[in-house]
Amino acid sequence: MDAVATFMQDLIKDFGYLGLFLLIVLESTAVPVPSLLVMPFAGFLASDAGGAHFSLPLIIALNSAGALVGSGLSYWFGLAGGKAILLRYGKYIMVRPADLEKTEQFFARYGARTIFIGRFLPVIRHIISIPAGVARMKLAPFFTLTLAGASLWGGGLMVLGYVLGDNWKSVVTTWKKIDIFVAGAIVLTILYVTVQFIRKRRAARAAGAEVGAADPGKGTGTDGVG
């Protein structure tokens, strides 16, 4: 992970705003670019301690624009049938079929709100736009919720890095541990919701079978008169 962090941070240093924009676009797709290693660092560079002469308002705007571009590409990928490709080759970019399945279940349960909420959740934030494309979600609410969630998450991390200055690394290390905890909580929640859904369906089927057994006429469409 240290090598990945160094590579990304060097990319931002060497290519400036362009390098940062590229990483933000990729972070909003299925490519596993860790926002906790990119956004706070960019904010740090915009501070006096960073010394890279970045503009905080500009990098926040870049974050929002990059998130819209990356999420739009993921939406189109899902719309064009890319799910099958991701299921087959996603392992090469650290996206497992189970991750995609959990994200789809999350989207199916919470609908459009997932686009906003998903921005704050590990793993889900990278691939949430794909099931939105598969479901052909309307573009206006999709981009509106994407903009709101991405601006709060990524922009907030940039402001955090700006305020913390040289101390941004120690705080991000703690956040990464919290991120893992949140991911585990999400998995458990999805499993719980799935189990409850299955139980309710089985109970409904059993109740329907009992009604049919008690009143055979309903099952045959007759009034029971011979």
Residue frames relative to the residue before (quaternion, step in Angstrom):
aa qw qx qy qz dx dy dz
M 1.0000 0.0000 0.0000 0.0000 0.00 0.00 0.00
D 0.6102 0.5595 -0.3487 0.4393 3.59 1.07 -0.72
A 0.6419 0.5211 -0.3202 0.4625 3.58 1.03 -0.82
V 0.6390 0.5200 -0.3177 0.4696 3.58 1.03 -0.83
A 0.6518 0.5194 -0.3080 0.4588 3.57 0.94 -0.93
T 0.6598 0.5103 -0.3052 0.4595 3.57 0.93 -0.91
F 0.6433 0.5276 -0.3202 0.4530 3.58 0.97 -0.87
M 0.6932 0.4807 -0.2826 0.4567 3.58 0.85 -0.96
Q 0.6688 0.4952 -0.3010 0.4657 3.54 0.97 -0.83
D 0.6271 0.5131 -0.3315 0.4833 3.60 1.08 -0.67
L 0.6137 0.5500 -0.3418 0.4517 3.58 1.07 -0.74
I 0.6601 0.4916 -0.3035 0.4801 3.57 0.99 -0.83
K 0.6598 0.5104 -0.3103 0.4558 3.57 0.94 -0.86
D 0.7203 0.4695 -0.2514 0.4444 3.59 0.88 -0.98
F 0.8085 0.2751 -0.1198 0.5062 3.59 0.95 -0.90
G 0.4254 -0.7572 0.4279 0.2502 3.55 1.30 0.15
Y 0.8503 -0.0817 0.0866 0.5127 3.54 -0.99 -0.92
L 0.6311 0.5464 -0.3363 0.4359 3.60 1.01 -0.77
G 0.6639 0.4989 -0.3013 0.4686 3.58 0.93 -0.88
L 0.6436 0.5157 -0.3153 0.4695 3.57 1.02 -0.83
F 0.6514 0.5232 -0.3131 0.4515 3.58 0.92 -0.91
L 0.6429 0.5279 -0.3166 0.4558 3.58 0.96 -0.87
L 0.6728 0.4921 -0.3009 0.4632 3.60 0.89 -0.88
I 0.6466 0.5111 -0.3242 0.4643 3.59 1.02 -0.76
V 0.6150 0.5320 -0.3429 0.4702 3.59 1.03 -0.76
L 0.6833 0.4825 -0.2842 0.4686 3.58 0.86 -0.97
E 0.6283 0.5515 -0.3334 0.4358 3.60 1.04 -0.76
S 0.6915 0.4539 -0.2679 0.4940 3.57 1.19 -0.53
T 0.6224 0.4531 -0.3540 0.5310 3.57 1.28 0.26
A 0.7146 -0.4347 0.3152 0.4484 3.59 -1.24 -0.27
V 0.4813 0.6490 -0.4539 0.3756 3.61 1.24 -0.06
P 0.3886 -0.7787 0.4452 0.2108 3.62 -0.61 1.10
V 0.1399 0.7671 -0.6053 0.1600 3.58 0.42 1.23
P 0.3119 -0.7865 0.4995 0.1863 3.64 -0.46 1.13
S 0.3868 -0.7516 0.4882 0.2170 3.57 -0.49 1.19
L 0.6176 0.5661 -0.3466 0.4218 3.59 1.12 -0.59
L 0.6911 0.4346 -0.2779 0.5063 3.58 1.26 -0.29
V 0.6975 0.4702 -0.2597 0.4743 3.59 1.24 -0.33
M 0.7422 0.4553 -0.2555 0.4202 3.57 0.59 -1.15
P 0.6818 0.4580 -0.3207 0.4718 3.66 0.78 -0.85
F 0.6204 0.5416 -0.3434 0.4516 3.59 1.05 -0.71
A 0.6393 0.5137 -0.3258 0.4704 3.58 1.00 -0.81
G 0.6425 0.5140 -0.3176 0.4713 3.58 1.02 -0.79
F 0.6173 0.5455 -0.3259 0.4639 3.55 1.08 -0.79
L 0.6692 0.5015 -0.2982 0.4602 3.59 0.95 -0.88
A 0.6498 0.5098 -0.3161 0.4669 3.58 1.17 -0.52
S 0.6003 0.5556 -0.3582 0.4502 3.59 1.25 -0.29
D 0.6719 -0.4807 0.3651 0.4291 3.54 -1.27 0.20
A 0.6313 0.5466 -0.3300 0.4402 3.59 1.07 -0.74
G 0.6499 0.5358 -0.3180 0.4353 3.58 1.06 -0.73
G 0.1833 -0.8543 0.4684 0.1314 3.52 1.08 -0.74
A 0.5229 0.6499 -0.4154 0.3627 3.63 1.18 0.35
H 0.4102 -0.7459 0.4415 0.2835 3.58 1.31 0.09
F 0.2943 0.7188 -0.5586 0.2910 3.56 0.96 0.87
S 0.3565 -0.7012 0.5733 0.2291 3.56 -1.22 0.55
L 0.4507 -0.7069 0.4729 0.2712 3.59 -0.67 1.06
P 0.6644 0.4848 -0.3339 0.4605 3.68 0.79 -0.81
L 0.6643 0.5141 -0.3111 0.4445 3.59 1.00 -0.80
I 0.6830 0.4625 -0.3159 0.4687 3.62 0.88 -0.80
I 0.5973 0.5391 -0.3666 0.4671 3.60 1.13 -0.53
A 0.6456 0.5019 -0.3101 0.4849 3.58 1.05 -0.81
L 0.6307 0.5281 -0.3247 0.4668 3.59 1.05 -0.79
N 0.6163 0.5532 -0.3399 0.4457 3.56 1.03 -0.77
S 0.6796 0.4843 -0.2914 0.4676 3.57 0.88 -0.94
A 0.6737 0.4963 -0.2961 0.4605 3.57 0.92 -0.92
G 0.6677 0.5056 -0.3017 0.4555 3.58 0.93 -0.88
A 0.6345 0.5280 -0.3262 0.4607 3.57 1.05 -0.77
L 0.6421 0.5181 -0.3237 0.4630 3.59 1.01 -0.77
V 0.6595 0.5033 -0.3070 0.4663 3.58 0.96 -0.87
G 0.6967 0.4776 -0.2777 0.4577 3.60 0.79 -1.01
S 0.6683 0.4907 -0.2984 0.4728 3.57 0.95 -0.86
G 0.6240 0.5367 -0.3344 0.4592 3.57 1.07 -0.72
L 0.6391 0.5145 -0.3205 0.4733 3.58 1.02 -0.78
S 0.6597 0.4996 -0.3063 0.4705 3.59 0.98 -0.84
Y 0.6129 0.5428 -0.3371 0.4649 3.58 1.05 -0.78
W 0.6696 0.4888 -0.2941 0.4757 3.57 0.89 -0.95
F 0.6112 0.5598 -0.3371 0.4466 3.59 1.05 -0.80
G 0.6807 0.4684 -0.2797 0.4889 3.57 0.96 -0.88
L 0.6432 0.5340 -0.3119 0.4515 3.56 1.01 -0.83
A 0.7226 0.4512 -0.2330 0.4690 3.56 1.03 -0.85
G 0.6166 -0.5783 0.3453 0.4077 3.60 1.24 0.17
G 0.3424 0.7859 -0.4602 0.2308 3.58 1.18 0.46
K 0.4473 0.7021 -0.4565 0.3139 3.58 1.21 -0.21
A 0.6502 0.5250 -0.3231 0.4441 3.60 0.92 -0.88
I 0.6380 0.5200 -0.3208 0.4687 3.58 1.04 -0.78
L 0.6757 0.4983 -0.2950 0.4562 3.55 0.91 -0.92
L 0.6261 0.5368 -0.3384 0.4532 3.57 1.04 -0.73
R 0.7150 0.4570 -0.2495 0.4665 3.56 1.04 -0.78
Y 0.8268 0.2291 -0.0843 0.5067 3.57 0.88 -0.96
G 0.4083 0.7530 -0.4483 0.2555 3.59 1.27 -0.04
K 0.5645 0.6256 -0.3844 0.3773 3.58 1.12 -0.59
Y 0.6322 0.5519 -0.3358 0.4277 3.58 1.15 -0.55
I 0.7311 0.2958 -0.2218 0.5734 3.58 1.26 -0.23
M 0.5875 -0.6420 0.3290 0.3668 3.56 1.23 0.70
V 0.5162 0.5724 -0.4584 0.4425 3.59 1.07 0.77
R 0.1905 -0.8082 0.5520 0.0765 3.56 -0.42 1.23
P 0.6271 -0.5269 0.3972 0.4139 3.62 -1.13 0.45
A 0.6225 0.5485 -0.3426 0.4408 3.59 1.05 -0.73
D 0.6228 0.5403 -0.3408 0.4517 3.59 1.06 -0.72
L 0.6697 0.4925 -0.2912 0.4734 3.55 0.95 -0.91
E 0.6436 0.5273 -0.3212 0.4522 3.58 0.98 -0.81
K 0.6560 0.5062 -0.3083 0.4674 3.57 0.94 -0.87
T 0.6488 0.5173 -0.3150 0.4607 3.57 1.00 -0.83
E 0.6496 0.5075 -0.3151 0.4703 3.59 0.98 -0.82
Q 0.6366 0.5152 -0.3268 0.4717 3.60 0.99 -0.77
F 0.6395 0.5241 -0.3134 0.4671 3.55 1.02 -0.85
F 0.6664 0.4951 -0.2944 0.4735 3.58 0.96 -0.88
A 0.6528 0.5243 -0.3141 0.4476 3.58 0.95 -0.89
R 0.6943 0.4799 -0.2831 0.4554 3.58 0.99 -0.76
Y 0.8178 0.2779 -0.1180 0.4899 3.57 0.82 -0.98
G 0.3878 -0.7782 0.4401 0.2242 3.57 1.29 0.02
A 0.8610 -0.1113 0.0835 0.4893 3.54 -1.11 -0.77
R 0.5878 0.5984 -0.3720 0.3975 3.58 1.07 -0.67
T 0.5634 0.6285 -0.3733 0.3850 3.56 1.16 -0.60
I 0.5984 0.5792 -0.3615 0.4192 3.59 1.06 -0.72
F 0.6878 0.4454 -0.2696 0.5058 3.57 1.06 -0.77
I 0.7002 0.4803 -0.2756 0.4506 3.57 0.76 -1.08
G 0.6320 0.5878 -0.3246 0.3869 3.56 1.00 -0.90
R 0.5752 0.6099 -0.3732 0.3975 3.60 1.16 -0.51
F 0.7189 0.4322 -0.2423 0.4875 3.57 1.17 -0.51
L 0.6603 0.5196 -0.2901 0.4582 3.59 1.31 -0.02
P 0.4930 -0.6677 0.4684 0.3028 3.60 -0.88 0.90
V 0.7971 0.2394 -0.2488 0.4954 3.54 -1.21 0.74
I 0.7064 0.4690 -0.2721 0.4549 3.57 0.67 -1.12
R 0.6285 0.5726 -0.3484 0.3945 3.59 0.96 -0.82
H 0.6744 0.5179 -0.2989 0.4332 3.59 1.12 -0.62
I 0.8195 0.2653 -0.1052 0.4969 3.60 1.03 -0.69
I 0.3944 0.7581 -0.4582 0.2443 3.59 1.26 0.04
S 0.6326 0.5567 -0.3402 0.4173 3.60 1.08 -0.61
I 0.5760 0.6075 -0.3786 0.3947 3.61 1.16 -0.49
P 0.6934 0.4292 -0.3036 0.4927 3.67 0.76 -0.84
A 0.5728 0.5658 -0.3884 0.4481 3.60 1.14 -0.47
G 0.6598 0.4889 -0.2974 0.4870 3.57 1.06 -0.74
V 0.6238 0.5358 -0.3344 0.4604 3.55 1.02 -0.82
A 0.7151 0.4372 -0.2387 0.4904 3.58 1.02 -0.88
R 0.3532 -0.7575 0.4734 0.2780 3.61 1.33 -0.09
M 0.0831 0.8131 -0.5624 0.1250 3.55 0.88 1.00
K 0.5590 -0.6134 0.4350 0.3493 3.59 -1.02 0.76
L 0.5426 -0.6826 0.3921 0.2930 3.55 -0.89 0.98
A 0.6267 0.5690 -0.3544 0.3974 3.60 0.93 -0.81
P 0.7214 0.3932 -0.2755 0.4991 3.65 0.71 -0.90
F 0.5920 0.5785 -0.3735 0.4187 3.60 1.07 -0.66
F 0.7312 0.4171 -0.2458 0.4807 3.59 0.75 -1.02
T 0.6135 0.5492 -0.3537 0.4437 3.60 1.07 -0.63
L 0.6998 0.4539 -0.2612 0.4858 3.57 0.89 -0.97
T 0.6077 0.5442 -0.3444 0.4647 3.57 1.11 -0.68
L 0.6604 0.5113 -0.3012 0.4601 3.56 0.91 -0.94
A 0.6703 0.5041 -0.3027 0.4526 3.58 0.91 -0.90
G 0.7079 0.4684 -0.2700 0.4546 3.57 0.80 -1.01
A 0.6849 0.4901 -0.2845 0.4581 3.57 0.90 -0.95
S 0.6445 0.5244 -0.3252 0.4514 3.58 1.02 -0.76
L 0.6720 0.4867 -0.2984 0.4718 3.57 0.97 -0.83
W 0.7011 0.4659 -0.2769 0.4633 3.59 0.89 -0.95
G 0.7576 0.3864 -0.2210 0.4774 3.57 0.51 -1.17
G 0.6633 0.5016 -0.3063 0.4633 3.57 0.93 -0.89
G 0.6349 0.5327 -0.3228 0.4571 3.56 1.05 -0.78
L 0.6512 0.5053 -0.3131 0.4718 3.58 1.01 -0.79
M 0.6350 0.5257 -0.3293 0.4603 3.57 1.06 -0.70
V 0.6441 0.5049 -0.3110 0.4833 3.56 0.98 -0.83
L 0.6201 0.5454 -0.3336 0.4546 3.57 1.06 -0.80
G 0.6740 0.4900 -0.2912 0.4700 3.58 0.91 -0.92
Y 0.6246 0.5465 -0.3219 0.4556 3.55 1.10 -0.77
V 0.7019 0.4711 -0.2618 0.4657 3.57 0.91 -0.97
L 0.7131 0.4747 -0.2610 0.4450 3.58 0.94 -0.89
G 0.2458 -0.7979 0.5193 0.1823 3.58 1.11 -0.56
D 0.8531 -0.0631 0.0674 0.5135 3.57 -0.85 -0.99
N 0.6587 0.5364 -0.3075 0.4288 3.61 1.17 -0.43
W 0.3963 0.7606 -0.4577 0.2344 3.60 1.23 -0.02
K 0.6304 0.5677 -0.3451 0.4015 3.62 1.00 -0.76
S 0.6740 0.5052 -0.3124 0.4392 3.59 0.85 -0.92
V 0.6606 0.4969 -0.3097 0.4698 3.58 1.00 -0.78
V 0.6508 0.5207 -0.3136 0.4550 3.60 0.96 -0.87
T 0.6013 0.5593 -0.3575 0.4448 3.60 1.05 -0.73
T 0.6554 0.4945 -0.2999 0.4858 3.57 1.01 -0.83
W 0.6477 0.5319 -0.3106 0.4484 3.56 0.97 -0.87
K 0.6186 0.5514 -0.3486 0.4379 3.58 1.03 -0.75
K 0.6345 0.5117 -0.3276 0.4779 3.57 1.06 -0.73
I 0.6356 0.5135 -0.3204 0.4792 3.57 1.03 -0.79
D 0.6007 0.5738 -0.3424 0.4390 3.58 1.06 -0.81
I 0.6618 0.4971 -0.2995 0.4746 3.58 0.95 -0.91
F 0.6350 0.5280 -0.3217 0.4631 3.58 1.01 -0.83
V 0.6496 0.5158 -0.3066 0.4668 3.57 0.98 -0.92
A 0.6293 0.5386 -0.3342 0.4497 3.59 0.99 -0.84
G 0.6590 0.5040 -0.3073 0.4662 3.58 0.95 -0.85
A 0.6399 0.5274 -0.3161 0.4609 3.56 1.04 -0.82
I 0.6329 0.5326 -0.3265 0.4573 3.58 1.04 -0.80
V 0.6457 0.5224 -0.3182 0.4571 3.57 0.93 -0.92
L 0.6710 0.4952 -0.2968 0.4651 3.59 0.90 -0.91
T 0.6420 0.5264 -0.3205 0.4561 3.57 1.02 -0.81
I 0.6578 0.5074 -0.3035 0.4666 3.56 0.95 -0.91
L 0.6387 0.5194 -0.3216 0.4679 3.58 1.00 -0.82
Y 0.6484 0.5198 -0.3149 0.4586 3.58 0.97 -0.88
V 0.6638 0.5059 -0.2990 0.4627 3.58 0.92 -0.97
T 0.6499 0.5239 -0.3112 0.4543 3.57 1.00 -0.86
V 0.6553 0.5081 -0.3080 0.4665 3.58 0.94 -0.91
Q 0.6583 0.5054 -0.3093 0.4642 3.60 0.94 -0.87
F 0.6346 0.5342 -0.3229 0.4557 3.57 1.03 -0.81
I 0.6614 0.5010 -0.2997 0.4709 3.58 0.95 -0.92
R 0.6449 0.5245 -0.3205 0.4542 3.59 0.96 -0.85
K 0.6656 0.5045 -0.3054 0.4573 3.58 0.93 -0.89
R 0.6468 0.5151 -0.3193 0.4630 3.56 1.00 -0.80
R 0.6553 0.5013 -0.3121 0.4710 3.57 0.95 -0.84
A 0.6463 0.5164 -0.3196 0.4620 3.59 1.00 -0.82
A 0.6489 0.5158 -0.3125 0.4639 3.58 1.02 -0.83
R 0.6527 0.5064 -0.3120 0.4692 3.58 0.99 -0.81
A 0.6492 0.5136 -0.3189 0.4616 3.56 0.98 -0.84
A 0.6466 0.5126 -0.3177 0.4672 3.58 0.99 -0.84
G 0.6477 0.5208 -0.3111 0.4610 3.58 1.02 -0.81
A 0.6469 0.5158 -0.3153 0.4649 3.56 1.03 -0.79
E 0.6422 0.5225 -0.3221 0.4592 3.58 1.04 -0.76
V 0.6409 0.5169 -0.3201 0.4686 3.58 1.02 -0.81
G 0.6594 0.5173 -0.3008 0.4551 3.57 0.98 -0.87
A 0.6602 0.5018 -0.3058 0.4677 3.57 1.05 -0.77
A 0.6733 0.5004 -0.2930 0.4587 3.57 1.07 -0.76
D 0.7900 0.1509 -0.0639 0.5908 3.60 1.12 -0.68
P 0.1864 -0.8338 0.5107 0.0964 3.62 0.28 1.24
G 0.5765 0.6188 -0.3765 0.3781 3.60 1.10 -0.62
K 0.6314 0.5411 -0.3335 0.4441 3.59 1.11 -0.73
G 0.6721 0.5049 -0.3010 0.4503 3.53 1.08 -0.69
T 0.7369 0.4065 -0.2361 0.4857 3.62 1.14 -0.54
G 0.4678 -0.6945 0.4348 0.3314 3.55 1.28 -0.17
T 0.5810 0.5574 -0.3938 0.4434 3.66 1.21 0.34
D 0.5076 -0.6465 0.4702 0.3214 3.56 -1.26 0.20
G 0.5663 -0.6381 0.3603 0.3773 3.56 1.31 0.20
V 0.5564 0.5973 -0.4107 0.4063 3.62 1.22 0.10
G 0.3687 -0.7700 0.4813 0.1986 3.61 -0.72 1.09
